[in-house]
């Protein structure tokens, strides 16, 4: 266990985004016929903003490559003859690419190469129209220029197909990567969360499975596999399971699966890291069509209602806070324990649920975008054809080391960090605002779609105006929420309200009446009494 913890700490110190979550819903599994991909970019160093690329009128012959995580210059590559506009992790053709880092075998870690995983994502979005094209771009770039990151799982989707592509470098033993990509069957959902999930795969079905020609032979050469080709498992060869992979990673996949599909509780021992032989499938069929709002809310999960529920033990404090500050492991009297790593987490930079919608033109895909912790932040619709981003999401508006009063990232963080202090009181007020906004915008988008679906000449301009104005309206709404929560909950008190607002004492001086003191929950009281009861006991 100590070796596992030290390995995880080493990997986390090198890869600050080794903590992301992707959910994937095929069009046959969604309530509106869209393909959906969710992503939480979780990093203690990543600033939450919305990236925008508009193709220049004239492309240079080469383009520089900078490592996404660190900003380090890696080198330059040949530029494509034509590139496409992108916003966040989506391009103008509704191509979506997201990722989670699984690390994999340490000896294959961070070789000398130019293409890091972030650059592969954003350059592929600039160069591909479809998921299959994106897979080819990623593979060819890594092979030609070398790969500069550890093991990665990519979600790659267009308006018709959704794929999971998993890859890892060859380390010092060869240039490029070994990889496999599987198409998720229509009508199913899948997910990945920092652990390789592709096991065996069909090797004579190019319609549904693609892979590098040496994915098996390289594993044999390195001693990772010695069975029959048909029995080869990518993740067992390149990213074997351990306790941390199951409890800290696969458990998030399980939480999503159990929310939308039946019979998933039979995998609870696997999710808890106790039974690696009880592995979950790569995809499952949902019990009912999955709505966008369901995916939004699955990204807000803290294992509620499961043995890993983060609100029920004493670690939640007196206000049932479902968060545990890092590090993820701690030791007491020589015994090591873990803090849960749920889908919703405090260190999220940005997150989204992207929709590629086959029933609409390709430039009408939507990136539902938000910043900071998904459980206490809100998504707003950004059409994939937008030519601009709102100021509150701009890359040039603040940073992790520079506060900006006009930045959505800093505003949402301020509200959320206040919620962490009094979670069981404040979070429900935030969630009410979230649901009102998201449900309202889901309906509003239907009206926007109907207005502009047949207006290609003005569509980009109008959808840009709508995306920018709506995001700024969300920023304004959160500023009001910030002020409201501070007034209501200042100093641990709770001011009473009625239909007219906060209740005053009737003397016209804005002095509150009927102030409430909720105190702490029963578990907290008993824990404090057990820990320090003799000192705190009231003597009569």
C-alpha positions as CSV (number, residue, x, y, z in Angstrom):
1,X,0.0,0.0,0.0
2,X,2.8,2.4,0.8
3,X,4.3,1.8,-2.6
4,X,1.0,2.5,-4.2
5,X,0.6,5.8,-2.4
6,X,4.1,6.9,-3.2
7,X,3.5,6.0,-6.9
8,X,0.3,8.0,-7.0
9,X,1.9,10.9,-5.3
10,X,4.8,10.8,-7.8
11,X,2.4,10.7,-10.8
12,X,0.1,13.4,-9.4
13,X,3.2,15.7,-8.9
14,X,4.0,15.4,-12.6
15,X,0.5,15.4,-14.0
16,X,-1.6,18.0,-12.3
17,X,-4.7,17.0,-14.3
18,X,-4.6,13.3,-13.2
19,X,-8.0,13.7,-11.9
20,X,-10.7,14.1,-14.6
21,X,-14.0,12.4,-15.4
22,X,-15.7,11.7,-18.7
23,X,-19.3,10.4,-19.2
24,X,-20.4,9.4,-22.7
25,X,-24.0,9.0,-24.0
26,X,-24.7,7.7,-27.5
27,X,-27.5,9.2,-29.5
28,X,-29.7,6.1,-29.1
29,X,-29.3,6.3,-25.3
30,X,-30.2,10.1,-25.0
31,X,-33.6,11.6,-24.6
32,X,-33.1,14.1,-27.4
33,X,-31.1,12.0,-29.8
34,X,-27.9,13.9,-29.2
35,X,-24.5,12.4,-28.4
36,X,-23.2,13.8,-25.1
37,X,-19.7,13.9,-23.6
38,X,-19.0,15.3,-20.2
39,X,-15.7,16.4,-18.9
40,X,-14.3,17.9,-15.6
41,X,-10.8,19.3,-16.0
42,X,-9.7,18.7,-12.4
43,X,-6.4,20.2,-11.4
44,X,-5.1,22.2,-8.5
45,X,-3.2,24.4,-11.0
46,X,-5.7,24.8,-13.9
47,X,-7.4,28.1,-14.4
48,X,-11.0,27.8,-15.5
49,X,-11.6,29.6,-18.9
50,X,-13.0,28.9,-22.3
51,X,-10.4,28.4,-25.0
52,X,-11.2,29.8,-28.5
53,X,-9.4,29.3,-31.8
54,X,-10.4,31.1,-35.0
55,X,-8.4,30.1,-38.1
56,X,-6.2,32.9,-39.3
57,X,-6.6,34.1,-42.9
58,X,-3.1,32.8,-43.7
59,X,-1.6,29.8,-41.9
60,X,2.1,29.7,-41.1
61,X,4.1,26.8,-42.3
62,X,4.8,25.5,-38.8
63,X,3.0,25.8,-35.4
64,X,4.6,25.9,-32.0
65,X,3.5,23.3,-29.4
66,X,3.3,24.1,-25.7
67,X,2.5,21.6,-23.0
68,X,-1.0,22.2,-21.9
69,X,-0.4,21.5,-18.2
70,X,2.7,23.5,-17.7
71,X,3.0,26.0,-20.6
72,X,6.4,24.6,-21.5
73,X,7.6,25.0,-25.1
74,X,8.0,21.5,-26.6
75,X,8.8,22.2,-30.2
76,X,7.1,22.9,-33.5
77,X,5.2,20.8,-36.1
78,X,4.1,21.3,-39.7
79,X,0.9,23.2,-39.9
80,X,-2.2,21.8,-41.7
81,X,-3.3,23.2,-45.0
82,X,-6.7,24.0,-43.4
83,X,-8.0,24.3,-39.9
84,X,-11.4,24.6,-38.2
85,X,-12.7,27.0,-35.6
86,X,-12.9,25.6,-32.0
87,X,-14.5,26.6,-28.8
88,X,-13.3,24.7,-25.7
89,X,-13.2,21.0,-26.5
90,X,-15.6,21.2,-29.5
91,X,-15.1,22.4,-33.0
92,X,-17.4,24.0,-35.6
93,X,-18.4,20.6,-36.9
94,X,-19.6,19.4,-33.5
95,X,-16.6,17.2,-33.0
96,X,-15.9,16.7,-29.3
97,X,-12.7,15.5,-27.6
98,X,-12.2,15.1,-23.9
99,X,-9.8,13.1,-21.7
100,X,-8.8,11.5,-18.5
101,X,-5.2,10.6,-17.6
102,X,-4.5,7.1,-16.3
103,X,-0.7,7.2,-16.1
104,X,0.0,3.5,-16.7
105,X,3.4,1.8,-16.4
106,X,6.0,4.1,-15.0
107,X,8.7,3.0,-17.4
108,X,6.6,4.3,-20.3
109,X,6.1,7.6,-18.6
110,X,6.9,11.1,-20.2
111,X,9.3,10.2,-23.0
112,X,11.0,12.9,-25.1
113,X,8.4,14.0,-27.6
114,X,6.6,17.1,-28.9
115,X,2.9,16.1,-28.6
116,X,1.5,16.2,-25.1
117,X,-2.1,15.0,-24.6
118,X,-3.6,18.5,-24.4
119,X,-2.0,19.5,-27.7
120,X,-3.3,16.3,-29.3
121,X,-6.8,17.3,-28.3
122,X,-6.8,20.8,-29.4
123,X,-4.8,20.3,-32.6
124,X,-7.0,17.3,-33.6
125,X,-10.1,19.6,-33.1
126,X,-8.5,22.0,-35.5
127,X,-7.8,19.4,-38.1
128,X,-10.6,16.8,-38.0
129,X,-14.4,16.9,-38.8
130,X,-15.3,13.4,-37.5
131,X,-14.3,11.1,-34.7
132,X,-12.6,8.7,-37.0
133,X,-10.6,11.5,-38.5
134,X,-9.6,12.7,-35.0
135,X,-8.4,9.2,-34.1
136,X,-6.2,9.2,-37.2
137,X,-4.9,12.7,-36.5
138,X,-4.0,11.8,-32.9
139,X,-2.2,8.6,-33.9
140,X,-0.3,10.2,-36.8
141,X,0.9,13.2,-34.8
142,X,2.1,11.0,-31.9
143,X,3.9,8.7,-34.3
144,X,5.5,11.5,-36.3
145,X,6.6,13.8,-33.5
146,X,6.7,11.6,-30.4
147,X,4.4,11.6,-27.4
148,X,5.1,13.8,-24.4
149,X,2.6,12.5,-21.7
150,X,1.7,9.4,-19.9
151,X,-1.3,7.1,-20.5
152,X,-4.5,8.7,-21.6
153,X,-8.1,7.9,-22.3
154,X,-9.9,10.1,-24.9
155,X,-13.6,10.5,-25.4
156,X,-14.0,11.3,-29.1
157,X,-17.5,12.0,-30.6
158,X,-19.2,13.5,-33.6
159,X,-22.8,13.7,-34.6
160,X,-23.1,10.0,-35.3
161,X,-20.5,8.1,-33.3
162,X,-18.8,8.1,-29.9
163,X,-15.5,6.4,-29.3
164,X,-13.1,5.7,-26.4
165,X,-9.4,5.8,-27.5
166,X,-6.7,4.7,-25.1
167,X,-3.0,5.2,-25.6
168,X,0.4,5.1,-23.9
169,X,3.9,6.0,-25.1
170,X,6.6,3.5,-25.7
171,X,8.9,5.3,-23.3
172,X,12.6,4.7,-24.2
173,X,11.7,1.6,-26.2
174,X,10.4,3.3,-29.3
175,X,8.9,6.4,-30.8
176,X,5.2,7.1,-30.7
177,X,2.4,5.3,-29.0
178,X,0.5,2.0,-28.7
179,X,-3.2,2.5,-28.8
180,X,-6.7,1.1,-29.2
181,X,-10.0,2.8,-29.9
182,X,-13.5,1.3,-29.5
183,X,-16.8,2.6,-30.8
184,X,-19.5,2.6,-28.1
185,X,-22.6,0.7,-29.4
186,X,-25.5,3.0,-30.1
187,X,-28.0,2.9,-27.2
188,X,-25.3,2.5,-24.6
189,X,-23.5,4.8,-22.2
190,X,-19.8,4.6,-21.2
191,X,-17.4,6.5,-19.0
192,X,-13.8,6.7,-17.8
193,X,-12.1,8.4,-14.9
194,X,-8.3,8.2,-14.7
195,X,-8.0,4.4,-15.3
196,X,-7.7,2.6,-18.5
197,X,-10.9,0.6,-19.2
198,X,-10.5,-1.2,-22.6
199,X,-9.8,-4.8,-21.9
200,X,-10.0,-7.3,-24.8
201,X,-11.2,-6.0,-28.1
202,X,-12.2,-7.4,-31.6
203,X,-9.2,-7.5,-33.9
204,X,-11.1,-8.0,-37.2
205,X,-13.8,-5.4,-36.9
206,X,-12.5,-2.0,-38.2
207,X,-16.1,-0.6,-38.2
208,X,-16.1,-0.7,-34.4
209,X,-12.5,-1.1,-33.3
210,X,-9.2,0.5,-34.4
211,X,-5.7,-0.1,-33.0
212,X,-2.0,0.4,-33.6
213,X,-0.4,-2.6,-35.4
214,X,2.1,-3.2,-32.6
215,X,-0.3,-2.8,-29.6
216,X,0.1,-6.5,-28.8
217,X,3.6,-7.2,-30.1
218,X,5.1,-4.3,-28.1
219,X,3.4,-5.7,-24.9
220,X,5.0,-9.1,-25.6
221,X,8.4,-7.5,-26.2
222,X,8.2,-5.7,-22.8
223,X,7.0,-8.8,-21.0
224,X,3.5,-7.3,-20.2
225,X,1.7,-10.2,-22.0
226,X,2.4,-13.7,-23.1
227,X,-0.9,-15.3,-24.0
228,X,-2.9,-15.6,-27.2
229,X,-3.7,-12.5,-29.2
230,X,-7.4,-13.0,-28.7
231,X,-6.9,-12.8,-24.9
232,X,-4.9,-9.6,-25.0
233,X,-6.3,-6.9,-22.7
234,X,-5.0,-3.3,-23.2
235,X,-5.5,-2.1,-19.7
236,X,-4.2,-5.2,-18.0
237,X,-1.0,-4.9,-20.1
238,X,-0.4,-1.2,-19.9
239,X,-2.3,0.0,-16.7
240,X,-2.9,-2.9,-14.3
241,X,-5.6,-2.4,-11.7
242,X,-4.7,-1.7,-8.1
243,X,-6.7,-0.4,-5.1
244,X,-6.3,3.3,-6.0
245,X,-7.4,2.7,-9.6
246,X,-10.6,1.1,-8.4
247,X,-11.4,3.2,-5.4
248,X,-10.2,6.6,-6.7
249,X,-11.1,6.2,-10.4
250,X,-13.4,3.3,-11.4
251,X,-15.7,4.3,-8.5
252,X,-16.7,7.4,-10.4
253,X,-17.6,5.4,-13.4
254,X,-19.6,3.1,-11.2
255,X,-21.5,6.1,-9.6
256,X,-22.6,7.2,-13.1
257,X,-23.5,3.7,-14.2
258,X,-25.6,3.0,-11.1
259,X,-27.5,6.3,-11.6
260,X,-28.6,5.5,-15.1
261,X,-28.6,1.7,-15.3
262,X,-29.9,-1.3,-13.3
263,X,-28.0,-4.0,-11.5
264,X,-24.9,-1.9,-10.9
265,X,-24.8,-2.5,-7.1
266,X,-23.4,-5.9,-7.8
267,X,-20.1,-4.1,-8.6
268,X,-19.9,-2.2,-5.3
269,X,-17.0,-4.4,-4.1
270,X,-15.1,-3.6,-7.3
271,X,-15.8,0.2,-7.0
272,X,-14.5,0.1,-3.4
273,X,-11.3,-1.5,-4.4
274,X,-12.0,-4.9,-2.8
275,X,-12.6,-7.2,-5.7
276,X,-10.6,-6.6,-8.9
277,X,-12.0,-9.8,-10.5
278,X,-15.5,-8.3,-10.5
279,X,-14.7,-5.8,-13.2
280,X,-17.4,-3.5,-14.6
281,X,-18.2,-3.6,-18.4
282,X,-16.9,-0.9,-20.7
283,X,-20.4,0.3,-21.4
284,X,-23.9,-0.4,-20.1
285,X,-27.4,0.1,-21.4
286,X,-29.4,2.7,-19.4
287,X,-32.8,1.8,-18.0
288,X,-34.3,4.8,-19.7
289,X,-33.2,7.5,-22.2
290,X,-30.7,9.8,-20.5
291,X,-31.5,13.5,-20.6
292,X,-28.9,16.3,-20.7
293,X,-29.9,17.5,-17.2
294,X,-29.3,14.0,-15.9
295,X,-25.7,14.1,-17.3
296,X,-25.3,17.6,-15.8
297,X,-26.3,16.3,-12.4
298,X,-24.3,13.1,-12.6
299,X,-21.2,15.3,-12.8
300,X,-22.3,16.6,-9.3
301,X,-22.1,13.2,-7.6
302,X,-20.5,12.7,-4.2
303,X,-21.5,9.0,-3.8
304,X,-24.7,9.9,-2.1
305,X,-26.6,6.9,-0.9
306,X,-23.6,4.5,-1.3
307,X,-21.1,3.0,1.2
308,X,-18.7,5.8,0.1
309,X,-21.2,8.6,0.8
310,X,-19.0,11.5,1.8
311,X,-21.7,13.3,3.9
312,X,-22.2,10.6,6.5
313,X,-18.9,10.2,8.4
314,X,-17.2,12.5,10.9
315,X,-14.9,13.7,8.1
316,X,-17.9,15.7,6.8
317,X,-17.7,17.9,9.9
318,X,-20.8,19.4,11.5
319,X,-22.3,20.7,8.2
320,X,-22.1,17.4,6.2
321,X,-19.5,18.7,3.7
322,X,-18.8,16.1,1.0
323,X,-15.2,17.1,0.5
324,X,-11.9,16.0,1.8
325,X,-8.9,18.2,1.2
326,X,-5.7,16.7,-0.2
327,X,-3.7,14.5,0.2
328,X,-5.9,11.6,-0.7
329,X,-4.2,9.2,1.7
330,X,-3.4,9.5,5.4
331,X,-1.9,7.2,8.1
332,X,-3.0,6.6,11.7
333,X,-1.1,4.3,14.0
334,X,0.6,2.6,11.0
335,X,-2.7,2.0,9.2
336,X,-3.3,3.8,5.9
337,X,-6.7,5.2,4.9
338,X,-8.1,7.0,1.8
339,X,-10.1,10.1,1.4
340,X,-12.8,9.5,-1.3
341,X,-12.4,11.0,-4.7
342,X,-15.9,11.7,-6.0
343,X,-16.9,13.0,-9.4
344,X,-17.6,16.5,-8.1
345,X,-14.4,17.9,-6.6
346,X,-13.1,21.1,-5.3
347,X,-10.2,21.5,-7.7
348,X,-12.1,21.6,-11.0
349,X,-10.9,24.3,-13.3
350,X,-13.7,24.0,-15.9
351,X,-16.2,21.4,-16.9
352,X,-18.7,20.8,-19.6
353,X,-21.4,18.6,-21.1
354,X,-21.1,18.8,-24.9
355,X,-23.9,17.9,-27.3
356,X,-23.4,16.8,-30.9
357,X,-26.9,16.9,-32.4
358,X,-27.5,14.9,-35.6
359,X,-31.0,16.4,-36.1
360,X,-29.5,19.9,-36.5
361,X,-26.8,21.4,-38.7
362,X,-23.3,20.6,-37.6
363,X,-22.6,24.2,-36.5
364,X,-25.4,24.0,-33.9
365,X,-23.8,21.7,-31.5
366,X,-23.7,23.0,-27.9
367,X,-21.0,23.1,-25.3
368,X,-22.7,23.5,-21.9
369,X,-19.8,25.2,-20.1
370,X,-19.0,26.0,-16.5
371,X,-16.1,26.7,-14.2
372,X,-15.1,25.4,-10.7
373,X,-16.7,22.6,-8.7
374,X,-19.6,21.1,-10.7
375,X,-21.7,20.5,-7.6
376,X,-22.0,24.3,-6.9
377,X,-21.5,25.8,-10.3
378,X,-23.8,26.2,-13.3
379,X,-23.6,25.3,-17.0
380,X,-24.5,27.8,-19.7
381,X,-25.0,27.0,-23.4
382,X,-22.2,28.0,-25.8
383,X,-23.0,27.1,-29.5
384,X,-20.0,25.5,-31.2
385,X,-20.2,28.0,-34.1
386,X,-19.6,31.0,-31.7
387,X,-17.0,33.3,-33.0
388,X,-16.3,34.9,-29.6
389,X,-16.3,34.0,-25.9
390,X,-17.8,36.1,-23.1
391,X,-15.5,38.3,-21.1
392,X,-16.2,36.3,-17.9
393,X,-14.7,33.2,-19.5
394,X,-11.8,34.8,-21.3
395,X,-8.4,33.3,-21.1
396,X,-7.0,36.8,-20.5
397,X,-9.3,37.6,-17.6
398,X,-7.4,36.6,-14.4
399,X,-5.3,33.6,-13.6
400,X,-4.6,31.2,-10.8
401,X,-2.2,33.8,-9.4
402,X,-4.2,36.9,-10.2
403,X,-7.8,37.6,-9.0
404,X,-10.2,39.3,-11.4
405,X,-13.6,40.7,-10.3
406,X,-14.9,40.1,-13.8
407,X,-13.9,36.5,-14.0
408,X,-16.5,33.7,-13.6
409,X,-13.8,31.4,-12.3
410,X,-13.1,33.6,-9.3
411,X,-16.7,34.5,-8.7
412,X,-17.8,30.8,-8.7
413,X,-14.9,29.9,-6.4
414,X,-15.8,32.6,-3.9
415,X,-19.4,31.4,-3.7
416,X,-18.3,27.7,-3.5
417,X,-15.7,28.2,-0.9
418,X,-18.3,30.0,1.3
419,X,-20.6,27.0,0.8
420,X,-17.9,24.6,2.0
421,X,-18.1,26.3,5.5
422,X,-21.9,25.6,5.9
423,X,-22.5,23.0,3.3
424,X,-25.8,21.5,4.4
425,X,-27.3,25.0,4.6
426,X,-25.8,26.9,1.7
427,X,-25.5,24.2,-0.9
428,X,-29.3,23.7,-1.2
429,X,-29.8,27.4,-2.0
430,X,-27.1,27.2,-4.7
431,X,-28.6,24.0,-6.1
432,X,-32.0,25.7,-6.4
433,X,-30.5,28.5,-8.4
434,X,-28.6,25.9,-10.6
435,X,-31.7,23.9,-11.4
436,X,-33.7,27.0,-12.2
437,X,-31.1,28.3,-14.6
438,X,-30.2,25.0,-16.3
439,X,-33.8,23.9,-16.7
440,X,-34.7,27.3,-18.1
441,X,-31.9,27.3,-20.6
442,X,-32.6,23.8,-21.8
443,X,-36.0,25.0,-22.8
444,X,-34.8,28.3,-24.1
445,X,-32.2,26.6,-26.4
446,X,-35.1,24.7,-28.1
447,X,-36.6,28.1,-29.0
448,X,-33.3,29.4,-30.3
449,X,-32.8,26.3,-32.3
450,X,-36.1,26.7,-34.0
451,X,-35.5,30.3,-34.9
452,X,-32.1,29.9,-36.5
453,X,-32.0,26.3,-37.9
454,X,-33.1,27.6,-41.3
455,X,-31.0,30.8,-41.3
456,X,-27.5,29.8,-42.2
457,X,-26.4,33.3,-43.3
458,X,-27.1,34.9,-39.9
459,X,-26.9,31.9,-37.7
460,X,-23.3,32.2,-36.5
461,X,-23.7,35.9,-35.7
462,X,-26.9,35.3,-33.8
463,X,-25.7,32.2,-31.9
464,X,-22.6,34.0,-30.9
465,X,-24.6,36.9,-29.5
466,X,-26.9,34.5,-27.6
467,X,-24.0,32.5,-26.2
468,X,-22.0,35.5,-25.0
469,X,-25.1,37.4,-23.6
470,X,-26.4,34.3,-21.8
471,X,-23.0,33.6,-20.2
472,X,-22.7,37.2,-19.0
473,X,-26.3,37.0,-17.6
474,X,-25.2,33.9,-15.6
475,X,-22.3,35.9,-14.3
476,X,-24.6,38.7,-13.2
477,X,-27.0,36.1,-11.6
478,X,-24.1,34.6,-9.6
479,X,-23.0,38.0,-8.4
480,X,-26.5,38.4,-6.9
481,X,-26.4,35.0,-5.4
482,X,-23.0,35.7,-3.8
483,X,-24.4,38.8,-2.1
484,X,-27.6,37.0,-1.0
485,X,-25.7,34.0,0.5
486,X,-23.4,36.3,2.5
487,X,-26.3,38.3,3.9
488,X,-28.3,35.2,4.8
489,X,-25.5,33.1,6.3
490,X,-22.9,35.5,7.7
491,X,-21.2,34.3,10.9
492,X,-22.9,31.0,11.0
493,X,-26.4,32.5,11.5
494,X,-29.3,32.0,9.3
495,X,-31.7,34.9,8.6
496,X,-35.3,33.9,8.3
497,X,-37.2,34.7,5.1
498,X,-40.8,35.0,3.8
499,X,-42.2,35.7,0.4
500,X,-41.1,39.4,0.6
501,X,-37.4,38.6,1.5
502,X,-35.6,38.7,4.8
503,X,-37.7,39.2,7.9
504,X,-36.9,42.3,10.0
505,X,-38.1,43.3,13.4
506,X,-40.7,45.7,12.1
507,X,-39.1,48.9,13.3
508,X,-38.0,50.1,9.9
509,X,-34.3,49.9,10.7
510,X,-33.4,46.8,8.7
511,X,-32.6,44.8,11.8
512,X,-33.2,41.1,11.3
513,X,-35.8,39.1,13.4
514,X,-36.2,35.4,14.0
515,X,-32.5,34.6,13.5
516,X,-31.8,30.9,13.4
517,X,-28.8,29.0,14.9
518,X,-28.8,25.5,13.3
519,X,-25.8,24.3,15.2
520,X,-24.3,21.0,14.2
521,X,-25.6,17.5,13.3
522,X,-25.9,14.7,15.8
523,X,-22.8,12.8,14.7
524,X,-20.6,15.8,15.2
525,X,-22.0,16.4,18.7
526,X,-21.4,12.9,19.7
527,X,-17.9,12.9,18.3
528,X,-17.0,16.1,20.1
529,X,-18.5,14.8,23.3
530,X,-16.4,11.6,23.0
531,X,-13.3,13.5,22.2
532,X,-13.4,16.3,24.8
533,X,-16.6,15.7,26.8
534,X,-15.0,16.0,30.2
535,X,-13.7,19.5,29.5
536,X,-16.9,20.7,27.8
537,X,-19.4,19.1,30.2
538,X,-21.8,21.5,31.9
539,X,-21.8,21.1,35.6
540,X,-25.0,21.8,37.5
